[in-house]
């Protein structure tokens, strides 16, 4: 009896061994995983270096416009023009008579008196039609040279450029006195040209 049981057990063991040899052992065999396809994001090429920050990032600074400033002693050319650091500068927003026009020399010397011994600060705003630099000019104590010339009656406001900033500072009847400057502002160039022609004739006769 015991021998029969042992034979049965041995037979079952043989069958199990034979079965295990027919089936491959997949427990330790590495499984093949599908490699995901790397697709570029829309709008970004594979060659693009995305590690560098964009100039439009929140942390980037936007350049701010700066004002050109000239500063130093001023050489006076006429009633509304000076030179600073050898650069010709026209006073912002005002018009004074030319040096050969009525009150032209007085306007120049009025500006000389204001600038004498001073360092003038010129904050450039633009260039005029003649290529001259236009600037808001200030004395050391902060006074606006354009405003001071208008107060003295040696210049008038030019609203086309100043938006009327200095008009309230004009002395009474100054536009009658500085009538050529007023004519130029109002486009009455015929009056201007007639005066220039008479002046040229007078210089020839002298």
Secondary structure by P-SEA (a helix, b strand, c coil): caaaaaaaaaaaaaaaaaaaaaccccccbbbbbbccccccccccccccccccccccccccccbbbbbbbbbcbbbbccccbbbcccccccccccccccccccaaaaaaaaaaaaacccbbbbbccccccccbbbbbccccccccaaaaaaaaccbbbccccccccccccccccccccaaaaaaaaacaaaaaaaaaaaaaaaaaac
